């Protein structure tokens, strides 16, 4: 249950950082940053969807099409097509949490059919371990959003 509470706290922090971001700052990319606030917000969303689906095969991820904009190795410089707006991303981030929490209830202790590996550095064998990694991941990107806000001057 502690993992769920931490997930809620991480999302509250992320939404807080995004709410403080001025409209014109969402797509600025200062020197020294690989991406924008816009990209980081979308990346946080799709990554939790992907990790939850890997941890729980019955979970049906939403907005899989957003991976072309926000997946690993993507960049705003290469975006083509209709990128989700700030409002769409904020709404998706807010509705995602209760949906993921509901899917996770009573399942954190489940062992994965096959361990999930992140390179040679980390092997995760339970649903709880995958969600804890997702928490860390969200915290990293929320921190980048905070850094972008400071660099841009919100």
C-alpha positions in Angstrom: 0.0 0.0 0.0 2.9 2.3 0.6 3.8 2.1 -3.1 0.4 3.4 -4.0 0.7 6.3 -1.6 4.1 7.2 -3.1 2.6 6.9 -6.6 -0.1 9.4 -5.5 2.5 11.8 -4.0 4.7 11.6 -7.1 1.8 12.4 -9.4 0.7 15.3 -7.1 4.2 16.7 -7.4 4.3 16.3 -11.2 0.9 18.0 -11.6 2.1 20.8 -9.3 5.2 21.4 -11.4 3.2 21.4 -14.6 0.6 23.8 -13.2 3.4 26.2 -12.5 4.6 26.1 -16.0 3.6 29.1 -18.1 1.8 28.3 -21.4 4.7 29.7 -23.5 7.3 27.7 -21.6 5.8 24.2 -22.5 7.7 24.0 -25.7 10.9 25.9 -24.9 14.1 23.9 -24.9 16.9 25.7 -23.2 20.6 24.8 -23.8 21.6 21.8 -21.8 18.2 20.2 -21.9 17.4 17.2 -24.1 13.6 17.9 -24.3 10.8 20.2 -23.2 8.2 20.4 -20.4 5.7 19.2 -23.0 7.8 16.1 -23.9 8.5 15.3 -20.3 4.8 15.4 -19.3 3.9 13.1 -22.2 6.8 10.8 -21.4 5.7 10.4 -17.8 2.2 9.5 -18.9 3.1 6.9 -21.5 5.9 5.3 -19.4 3.5 4.6 -16.5 1.0 3.1 -19.0 3.7 0.9 -20.5 5.2 -0.3 -17.2 1.8 -1.0 -15.7 1.0 -3.1 -18.8 4.2 -5.0 -18.4 3.5 -5.6 -14.8 -0.2 -6.5 -15.3 -0.8 -8.3 -18.7 -4.6 -7.7 -18.2 -4.0 -3.9 -18.1 -5.1 -2.0 -21.2 -2.9 1.0 -21.8 -4.5 4.2 -23.0 -3.1 6.6 -25.7 -0.6 4.1 -27.0 -0.4 6.3 -30.1 1.3 9.0 -28.0 4.5 6.8 -27.9 5.5 8.3 -31.3 5.8 11.7 -29.6 7.0 10.8 -26.1 8.7 7.4 -26.2 12.3 6.8 -25.5 14.5 8.3 -28.3 11.8 10.7 -29.4 12.3 14.5 -29.6 10.1 17.5 -30.1 12.4 18.4 -33.0 11.0 15.4 -34.9 7.3 15.7 -34.0 5.0 15.3 -37.0 1.2 15.2 -36.7 -1.2 16.3 -34.0 0.8 16.4 -30.7 -1.5 16.2 -27.6 -2.0 19.6 -26.1 -1.1 20.8 -22.6 -4.7 20.5 -21.7 -5.0 16.9 -23.1 -1.9 15.8 -21.2 -2.9 17.4 -17.9 -6.3 15.7 -18.2 -4.7 12.4 -19.1 -2.2 12.6 -16.2 -5.1 13.3 -13.8 -7.3 10.5 -14.9 -4.5 8.0 -15.2 -3.7 7.8 -11.5 -7.1 6.4 -10.2 -7.3 4.0 -13.2 -3.8 2.6 -12.5 -4.4 2.5 -8.7 -7.6 0.5 -9.3 -5.7 -1.9 -11.6 -2.9 -2.4 -9.0 -5.2 -3.0 -6.0 -4.3 -6.3 -4.4 -1.7 -7.1 -7.0 1.5 -5.5 -5.9 2.8 -8.7 -4.4 2.3 -10.7 -7.6 5.3 -12.2 -9.3 5.9 -11.4 -12.9 5.7 -14.4 -15.3 9.1 -13.2 -16.6 11.3 -10.7 -14.8 11.5 -7.2 -16.3 15.1 -6.0 -17.0 16.4 -2.5 -17.4 19.7 -3.1 -19.2 22.2 -5.0 -17.0 21.5 -2.8 -14.0 18.1 -3.8 -12.7 15.9 -6.9 -12.7 12.4 -6.6 -11.3 10.4 -9.7 -10.4 7.2 -8.3 -8.9 4.4 -5.8 -9.8 5.5 -3.8 -6.8 9.1 -3.5 -8.0 7.9 -2.3 -11.5 5.7 0.3 -10.0 8.4 1.5 -7.6 10.7 1.9 -10.6 7.9 3.9 -12.4 7.8 6.1 -9.3 11.5 6.8 -9.5 11.2 7.4 -13.2 8.4 9.9 -12.7 10.4 11.7 -10.0 13.4 12.1 -12.4 11.2 13.6 -15.1 9.3 15.8 -12.7 12.7 17.1 -11.5 13.6 17.9 -15.1 10.3 19.8 -15.5 11.2 21.7 -12.3 14.7 22.4 -13.8 13.2 23.5 -17.1 10.8 25.9 -15.3 13.8 27.4 -13.4 15.9 27.7 -16.6 13.1 29.3 -18.6 12.0 31.5 -15.7 8.5 30.0 -15.7 
